[in-house]
């Protein structure tokens, strides 16, 4: 049996603006919703990674692991498109890590 010895990990930092959030509670509601939906649909590692004290800015990190680089890139692109279209926050920055 032959094994693929390669492992490809891609990650991205996404920054969202939540103009309607008037409190951290409002922000947490948006954050929980998009993280839970994305994790359930794509089974990726995802978490809020910065800007925890700013109620209108949400920074989320996403990581994808695959045996093939092309598959990892396609998966991460799908996740970004999904997150951009399935939240009431505006995606304002994408930082490939």
Secondary structure, DSSP 8 states (H G I E B T S, - for coil): -------EEEEEEEEEE-TT--SHHHHHHHHHHHHHHHHHHH--EEEEEE-TT-TTEEEEEEEEEESSHHHHHHHHHHHHHHHHHSSSSEEEEEEE-
